[in-house]
């Protein structure tokens, strides 16, 4: 994704219920997105956009524990295909994206599906239910420019704008850790324990641990089973690599919190705000408290 820049989203809840279907539009984007609770799928299928081609993501808790289970697809029309997915039991929310002007066609949707599947596979933030890779088809130059978000030139486009919307809507399957703090003055924190060591930093979605971190192989007996399953899933996805001396983090990876990051490395329950320390031994908790105090003093001034 390109250098971060401010942007605005317009969010509309047609039912008036906070937990209901949400419609998202973004300034200077020809697309439109829907966040559809499973119980409100019928409401979506009655809208004009449901008759158009587009891409969609089904998301729900993974029965095996750990991250969410996700299915990525394309359809023309969107509504009919989503109705067919009522047979899939795992999903609780559908995310659907199409164009407001009808310019997106079936070929573009197929290409976007393939790109999203590859992005999710690279990010490894969820378990993909897709049995196939998606079809990356050959498009004419102009059509490819549309599907890729007009990236042939310098303008932002459909896919890039879609990816900006996803985290705001709670869909984080495509986010990849940057490998460095978003701001140059952000601190690196360190963690050490029996068979474990690593570096990381606070990031917008939680806490990012840098590639090469070492994790203890065996959990202590008191560790909650859910977290044991969650790390096992990270191993199966290739986020952690099993080596003779333990586990090694194969990529920069963003955990939902400092504590989740600490537990993944230490193989036990842990308070990440205390376990993560800077080069001088100052804990993350102390840094957060100092920052809060400084902000409070500035506000009072």
Buried (B, 14 or more C-beta within 10 A) or exposed (E): EEEEEEBEBEEEEEEEEEEBBBBBBBEEBBBBBBBBBBEBBEBBBEBEBBBBBBBBBBBBEBEEBBBBBBBBBBBBBBBEBBBEBEEEEBBEBBBBBBBBEEEBBBBBBBBBBBBBBBBBBEBBBBBBBBEEEBEBBEBEEEBBBBBBBBBEEEEBBBBBBBBBBBBEBEBBBBBBBBEBBEEEEEBEBBBEBEBBBBBBBBBEBBBBBBBEBBBBBEBEEEBEEEBBEBBBBBBEBEBBEEEEEBBBBBBBBBBEEBBBBBBBBBBBBBBBBBBBBBEEEEBBBBBEEEEEEEEEEEEEE
